[in-house]
Amino acid sequence: MRVLVYPHDLALGGSQINAIDLAAGVAQRGHDVTVYGIPGPLVDYIRERGLRFLPANDLKYRPAPSRIAQIAAISRREQIDLIHAYEWPPCLDSYFGATLALGVPLLCTVLSMQVMPHIPASVPLIMGTAELGEEARKRHRADVWVLEPPIDVERDNPQISGKEFRSAHGIADEEFLIVSVSRLALDLKLDALVRGIDAVNQLASLNSVKLVLVGDGPARGALQCRADEVNRRHGREVVTLTGADPDPRSAYAAADLVIAMGSSALRALAIGRPLIVQGEQAFSELFSQDSCELFLRQGFYGLADGACGPGRLVAQIAPLIREPARRLELGQFGRRFVSNRFGLQRAVDFQLEVYNSVLQSTPAARIGEAFRAARLAASVEIENHNPFRKHRNRRLQNTILSAARSGEWPPCF
């Protein structure tokens, strides 16, 4: 089987790493797998995993006409049997470029925390949580499967040492280290990152607590301003931003506690660290035997009402500072849980079953649906180039970043 895997981008991020790890797992089972995408930091990781990489045209449009043509040419030249796209822009590129024109079967994985309306109804879907899978089945004509983000539990394991990370960042053994590994993004991530800084600000006087944010992105400057203010207030470096790390395993291993969401949360569990799962609007919950079913249902993410500020997170962190035995117990449980449920090889087995199902049952695209998809693509493109929308988005981003820099969070609109 010849498979073309098309992640939504190749910046450092959990869903992209998942796509590459699964692609490598499929290749190891004897299939010909190529990864296609706009070159980014993960190209080296693609090659490290033994996969061939084809660079995409760097065009900002969504969907992108030049990539539509490029995918059609690649599919014809390489005799591609199946395209696996991640998120809706690669899905539409592939749909117009290969599925409509050449009849190449297409599968789309959506790891966003919502069911996107831009995906044609005939395209089979993989969703990342049980709740989103149920929601997608209500409106989608094609098959919908659920596959939680997989983790390479052999590569991410409790034997990894964090001593070098602590030494590199001047963190003493007796300091209680909280780590967050995340894109410093405005969407989805920023609320949790701000509340993490604010929680550590409240805890800093109780013990030798330190927070390290590993990652980079458009919110870094605002988060650095907020961290600098906390550090000035306490007369020491309470919050440190280290920048992006292509291999953050030692950062996870160095932590006494990880605060995270999505794939980052699962990697922390695989490395045996206790975990508080964060989401948006002040959501946070300790991962334990009592809460694991919740996260199986909704994914390693959540929404709250935003009313409690960092107080809930402070109340969840504080007991763990004083209870090393409890931290050890939570880390051991998390490792067992991820190994049994989220292991990469299990996910590869499942994904190959999905591939075979798609190859056996993909119907031809309907003309009416093609017209609807074309109208949708046109509306997406109009929105991309609407100057009023762009201006509104810039103002919104500026308001959010200003609130993240200052003490006013959440922002007022």
C-alpha positions as CSV (number, residue, x, y, z in Angstrom):
1,M,0.0,0.0,0.0
2,R,1.3,3.4,-1.0
3,V,0.2,6.1,1.5
4,L,0.7,9.9,1.4
5,V,0.4,11.4,4.9
6,Y,-0.3,15.2,4.9
7,P,-0.1,16.8,8.4
8,H,-1.6,20.3,8.8
9,D,1.9,21.8,9.4
10,L,5.4,20.7,10.4
11,A,5.9,23.0,13.3
12,L,6.6,21.4,16.7
13,G,3.3,20.1,18.1
14,G,1.6,17.0,19.5
15,S,-0.7,16.2,16.6
16,Q,2.0,16.6,14.0
17,I,4.3,14.2,16.0
18,N,1.4,11.8,16.3
19,A,0.9,11.8,12.5
20,I,4.6,11.2,11.9
21,D,4.9,8.4,14.6
22,L,1.8,6.6,13.1
23,A,3.2,7.0,9.6
24,A,6.5,5.4,10.7
25,G,4.6,2.6,12.4
26,V,2.7,1.9,9.2
27,A,6.0,2.0,7.2
28,Q,7.5,-0.5,9.6
29,R,4.7,-2.9,8.8
30,G,5.9,-3.0,5.2
31,H,4.0,-0.2,3.5
32,D,5.4,2.6,1.4
33,V,4.6,5.8,3.3
34,T,5.6,9.4,2.3
35,V,5.0,12.5,4.4
36,Y,4.1,15.7,2.5
37,G,3.9,19.2,3.9
38,I,5.3,22.7,4.2
39,P,8.9,22.4,5.5
40,G,9.3,23.1,9.2
41,P,11.2,22.0,12.3
42,L,9.8,18.5,12.2
43,V,11.3,17.6,8.8
44,D,14.4,16.3,10.7
45,Y,12.1,14.1,12.8
46,I,10.4,12.7,9.7
47,R,13.8,11.6,8.4
48,E,14.9,10.3,11.8
49,R,11.9,8.1,11.7
50,G,13.0,6.7,8.3
51,L,10.3,8.3,6.2
52,R,10.6,10.0,2.9
53,F,9.6,13.7,2.8
54,L,8.1,15.7,-0.1
55,P,8.0,19.5,0.4
56,A,4.8,21.3,-0.3
57,N,4.4,24.7,-2.0
58,D,4.5,27.4,0.7
59,L,1.2,29.1,-0.2
60,K,-0.9,30.7,2.6
61,Y,-4.3,30.1,0.9
62,R,-6.6,27.5,2.4
63,P,-7.3,25.5,0.4
64,A,-4.2,26.1,-1.7
65,P,-4.5,25.9,-5.5
66,S,-0.8,25.2,-6.1
67,R,-0.9,22.3,-3.5
68,I,-4.1,20.9,-5.1
69,A,-2.2,20.6,-8.4
70,Q,0.9,19.3,-6.6
71,I,-1.0,16.6,-4.8
72,A,-2.7,15.5,-8.0
73,A,0.8,15.3,-9.7
74,I,2.3,13.3,-6.8
75,S,-0.7,10.9,-6.6
76,R,-0.4,10.2,-10.3
77,R,3.4,9.9,-10.3
78,E,3.7,7.8,-7.1
79,Q,0.6,5.8,-7.7
80,I,-0.8,6.7,-4.3
81,D,-3.4,4.2,-2.9
82,L,-4.6,6.4,0.0
83,I,-4.1,9.9,1.3
84,H,-4.3,10.5,5.0
85,A,-4.8,14.2,5.7
86,Y,-4.8,15.9,9.2
87,E,-7.3,18.7,9.8
88,W,-9.5,20.4,7.3
89,P,-7.1,22.5,5.1
90,P,-5.0,19.4,4.0
91,C,-8.3,17.5,3.7
92,L,-9.7,20.0,1.2
93,D,-6.3,20.3,-0.7
94,S,-6.3,16.5,-1.1
95,Y,-10.0,16.2,-1.9
96,F,-9.8,18.6,-4.8
97,G,-6.3,17.5,-5.9
98,A,-6.7,13.7,-5.9
99,T,-10.0,12.4,-4.7
100,L,-12.3,14.4,-7.2
101,A,-9.8,14.4,-10.0
102,L,-8.3,10.9,-9.8
103,G,-10.5,8.9,-7.4
104,V,-7.8,8.4,-4.8
105,P,-9.3,7.4,-1.5
106,L,-9.0,10.0,1.3
107,L,-9.1,9.7,5.1
108,C,-9.0,12.7,7.4
109,T,-8.0,12.8,11.0
110,V,-9.4,15.7,13.1
111,L,-7.6,16.4,16.4
112,S,-9.1,19.8,16.9
113,M,-11.5,20.1,19.8
114,Q,-14.5,20.6,17.5
115,V,-16.1,19.0,14.5
116,M,-15.1,21.2,11.6
117,P,-17.8,21.9,9.0
118,H,-15.4,22.3,6.1
119,I,-14.8,18.5,5.5
120,P,-16.9,16.9,2.7
121,A,-19.5,14.5,4.0
122,S,-18.2,11.6,1.9
123,V,-14.7,11.7,3.4
124,P,-14.1,9.1,6.2
125,L,-13.0,10.6,9.5
126,I,-10.9,9.7,12.5
127,M,-11.7,11.8,15.6
128,G,-9.6,12.2,18.7
129,T,-12.2,11.7,21.4
130,A,-15.3,9.6,22.0
131,E,-17.5,12.7,22.4
132,L,-16.3,14.3,19.2
133,G,-16.8,11.0,17.4
134,E,-20.4,10.9,18.5
135,E,-21.0,14.5,17.4
136,A,-19.4,13.8,14.0
137,R,-21.6,10.8,13.4
138,K,-24.7,12.9,13.8
139,R,-23.8,15.1,10.8
140,H,-21.4,13.1,8.7
141,R,-22.4,10.5,6.0
142,A,-19.1,8.6,5.8
143,D,-17.6,6.3,8.4
144,V,-16.3,7.9,11.6
145,W,-13.8,6.2,13.9
146,V,-12.2,7.3,17.2
147,L,-8.4,7.0,17.8
148,E,-7.0,8.8,20.8
149,P,-3.5,10.4,20.2
150,P,-0.9,7.6,20.4
151,I,2.3,7.7,22.4
152,D,5.5,5.8,21.7
153,V,5.8,4.4,25.2
154,E,9.2,2.8,24.4
155,R,10.7,6.2,23.4
156,D,8.9,8.1,26.2
157,N,9.6,6.1,29.4
158,P,10.3,6.6,33.1
159,Q,14.0,5.7,32.8
160,I,14.7,9.1,31.1
161,S,16.8,11.3,33.3
162,G,15.8,14.9,34.1
163,K,19.1,15.8,35.9
164,E,20.7,17.5,32.8
165,F,17.6,19.7,32.3
166,R,17.6,20.8,35.9
167,S,21.3,21.5,35.9
168,A,21.0,23.4,32.6
169,H,18.4,25.7,34.0
170,G,19.8,26.1,37.5
171,I,17.0,24.2,39.3
172,A,18.1,22.6,42.6
173,D,17.1,19.1,43.6
174,E,15.0,20.5,46.5
175,E,13.0,22.9,44.3
176,F,9.5,21.8,43.3
177,L,9.5,21.9,39.6
178,I,6.3,22.3,37.5
179,V,6.8,21.9,33.8
180,S,4.5,22.8,30.8
181,V,5.5,21.7,27.3
182,S,3.3,23.6,24.9
183,R,3.1,25.8,21.8
184,L,2.8,29.3,23.1
185,A,-0.3,29.9,21.0
186,L,-3.1,32.4,21.3
187,D,-5.8,29.7,20.4
188,L,-6.5,26.9,22.9
189,K,-3.2,27.2,24.9
190,L,-2.9,30.8,26.2
191,D,-5.6,30.6,28.9
192,A,-3.9,27.6,30.5
193,L,-0.5,29.1,30.3
194,V,-1.5,32.3,31.9
195,R,-3.3,30.5,34.7
196,G,-0.3,28.3,35.3
197,I,1.9,31.4,35.8
198,D,-0.7,33.0,38.1
199,A,-1.1,29.8,40.2
200,V,2.7,29.6,40.7
201,N,2.7,33.3,41.7
202,Q,0.3,32.4,44.5
203,L,2.3,29.3,45.5
204,A,5.8,30.8,45.3
205,S,5.8,32.0,48.9
206,L,4.7,28.6,50.3
207,N,7.7,26.6,49.1
208,S,10.6,26.7,46.6
209,V,8.2,26.3,43.6
210,K,9.3,27.0,40.1
211,L,7.4,26.8,36.7
212,V,9.2,26.2,33.4
213,L,7.4,26.8,30.2
214,V,9.0,24.8,27.3
215,G,7.8,26.0,23.9
216,D,7.6,29.0,21.5
217,G,4.9,30.8,19.6
218,P,3.2,34.1,19.1
219,A,2.2,34.5,22.8
220,R,5.8,34.2,24.0
221,G,6.4,37.9,24.5
222,A,3.2,38.5,26.4
223,L,3.9,35.4,28.7
224,Q,7.5,36.6,29.3
225,C,6.2,40.0,30.4
226,R,3.9,38.3,32.9
227,A,6.6,36.0,34.1
228,D,9.0,38.9,34.6
229,E,6.5,40.6,36.8
230,V,6.1,37.5,38.9
231,N,9.8,37.1,39.2
232,R,10.3,40.8,40.3
233,R,7.6,40.4,42.9
234,H,9.3,37.4,44.6
235,G,12.9,38.5,44.0
236,R,13.8,35.2,42.3
237,E,13.2,33.4,39.1
238,V,9.9,31.7,39.7
239,V,8.9,31.3,36.1
240,T,11.3,30.5,33.2
241,L,10.6,30.4,29.5
242,T,13.1,28.2,27.8
243,G,12.0,28.3,24.2
244,A,11.1,25.4,21.9
245,D,12.9,22.0,22.3
246,P,12.6,19.4,19.6
247,D,13.1,16.7,22.1
248,P,11.6,17.8,25.5
249,R,11.7,14.3,27.1
250,S,14.3,15.5,29.7
251,A,12.0,18.4,30.6
252,Y,9.1,16.1,31.4
253,A,11.5,13.8,33.3
254,A,12.8,16.7,35.4
255,A,9.4,17.7,36.6
256,D,7.8,17.0,40.0
257,L,4.5,17.8,38.3
258,V,3.4,18.5,34.7
259,I,0.5,20.7,33.7
260,A,-0.6,20.0,30.2
261,M,-3.3,19.1,27.7
262,G,-3.6,16.8,24.7
263,S,-0.6,14.8,23.5
264,S,1.7,16.7,25.9
265,A,-0.3,15.4,28.8
266,L,0.0,11.8,27.5
267,R,3.7,12.1,27.1
268,A,4.0,13.2,30.7
269,L,2.1,10.2,31.8
270,A,4.3,7.9,29.7
271,I,7.4,9.3,31.3
272,G,5.8,8.6,34.7
273,R,5.1,12.1,35.9
274,P,2.1,13.2,37.9
275,L,-0.2,15.3,35.8
276,I,-2.8,18.1,36.1
277,V,-4.8,18.3,32.8
278,Q,-5.6,21.8,31.7
279,G,-8.1,23.2,29.3
280,E,-9.7,26.6,28.7
281,Q,-11.8,29.0,30.9
282,A,-9.9,27.8,34.0
283,F,-10.4,24.1,33.5
284,S,-7.9,21.9,35.4
285,E,-8.2,18.4,36.9
286,L,-5.7,16.0,38.5
287,F,-5.3,12.9,36.5
288,S,-6.0,9.9,38.7
289,Q,-8.0,6.7,39.0
290,D,-11.0,8.9,39.8
291,S,-10.7,11.1,36.7
292,C,-9.3,8.8,34.0
293,E,-12.7,7.9,32.6
294,L,-13.6,11.5,32.2
295,F,-10.5,12.1,30.0
296,L,-11.2,8.9,28.0
297,R,-14.5,10.4,27.2
298,Q,-13.7,14.1,26.5
299,G,-10.0,13.9,25.7
300,F,-7.1,15.4,27.7
301,Y,-8.7,18.8,27.7
302,G,-11.8,20.5,29.2
303,L,-13.8,23.7,29.6
304,A,-14.9,25.4,32.8
305,D,-16.8,28.6,33.5
306,G,-13.7,30.7,33.9
307,A,-14.9,32.2,37.1
308,C,-12.5,30.9,39.6
309,G,-9.2,32.4,38.3
310,P,-6.2,30.3,39.2
311,G,-7.7,29.2,42.6
312,R,-8.7,25.7,41.4
313,L,-5.3,25.0,40.0
314,V,-3.6,26.3,43.2
315,A,-5.7,24.0,45.3
316,Q,-4.8,21.0,43.1
317,I,-1.0,21.7,43.1
318,A,-0.5,22.6,46.8
319,P,-1.2,19.1,48.3
320,L,1.2,17.5,45.8
321,I,4.1,19.7,47.0
322,R,3.8,18.1,50.4
323,E,3.1,14.5,49.3
324,P,6.0,12.9,47.3
325,A,4.5,9.5,47.9
326,R,1.2,10.6,46.3
327,R,3.2,12.0,43.3
328,L,5.0,8.7,42.9
329,E,1.7,6.7,43.0
330,L,0.1,9.0,40.4
331,G,3.1,8.8,38.1
332,Q,3.1,5.0,38.3
333,F,-0.6,4.8,37.6
334,G,-0.3,7.2,34.7
335,R,2.4,5.1,33.1
336,R,0.4,1.9,33.3
337,F,-2.7,3.7,32.0
338,V,-1.0,5.1,28.9
339,S,0.9,1.9,28.1
340,N,-2.3,-0.1,28.2
341,R,-4.5,2.3,26.3
342,F,-2.4,4.7,24.2
343,G,0.6,2.7,23.1
344,L,1.7,3.4,19.5
345,Q,1.7,-0.1,18.3
346,R,-1.9,-0.6,19.3
347,A,-2.8,2.6,17.4
348,V,-0.9,1.4,14.3
349,D,-2.9,-1.8,14.3
350,F,-6.1,0.1,14.5
351,Q,-5.1,2.6,11.8
352,L,-4.2,-0.1,9.4
353,E,-7.7,-1.6,9.9
354,V,-9.1,1.8,9.1
355,Y,-7.0,2.1,6.0
356,N,-8.2,-1.3,4.7
357,S,-11.8,-0.3,5.4
358,V,-11.4,3.0,3.5
359,L,-9.8,1.2,0.6
360,Q,-12.6,-1.3,0.4
361,S,-15.5,1.0,0.8
362,T,-14.7,4.5,-0.5
363,P,-17.5,5.6,-2.8
364,A,-17.0,7.9,-5.7
365,A,-17.5,11.6,-4.8
366,R,-21.0,12.9,-5.7
367,I,-21.3,15.7,-8.1
368,G,-23.6,17.7,-5.8
369,E,-21.2,17.3,-2.9
370,A,-18.3,18.5,-5.1
371,F,-20.3,21.7,-5.8
372,R,-21.0,22.2,-2.1
373,A,-17.3,21.6,-1.3
374,A,-16.3,24.1,-4.0
375,R,-18.7,26.7,-2.6
376,L,-17.4,26.1,0.9
377,A,-13.8,26.4,-0.3
378,A,-14.6,29.7,-2.0
379,S,-16.2,31.0,1.2
380,V,-13.2,30.0,3.3
381,E,-10.9,31.8,0.8
382,I,-13.1,34.9,0.9
383,E,-12.8,34.9,4.7
384,N,-9.0,34.5,4.5
385,H,-8.8,37.7,2.5
386,N,-11.5,39.8,4.0
387,P,-9.7,43.0,5.2
388,F,-12.4,43.8,7.8
389,R,-12.1,40.3,9.3
390,K,-8.3,40.6,9.3
391,H,-8.5,44.0,11.0
392,R,-11.0,42.6,13.6
393,N,-8.7,39.6,14.2
394,R,-5.7,41.8,14.8
395,R,-7.6,43.9,17.3
396,L,-8.8,40.8,19.1
397,Q,-5.3,39.4,19.2
398,N,-3.9,42.6,20.5
399,T,-6.5,42.7,23.3
400,I,-5.7,39.1,24.2
401,L,-1.9,39.7,24.3
402,S,-2.3,42.9,26.3
403,A,-4.3,41.0,28.9
404,A,-1.8,38.2,29.0
405,R,1.0,40.7,29.7
406,S,-0.8,42.5,32.4
407,G,-2.7,41.3,35.4
408,E,-6.1,41.5,33.7
409,W,-7.0,37.9,32.8
410,P,-9.3,36.8,31.3
411,P,-9.4,39.6,28.8
412,C,-12.5,41.9,28.5
413,F,-14.0,42.4,25.1
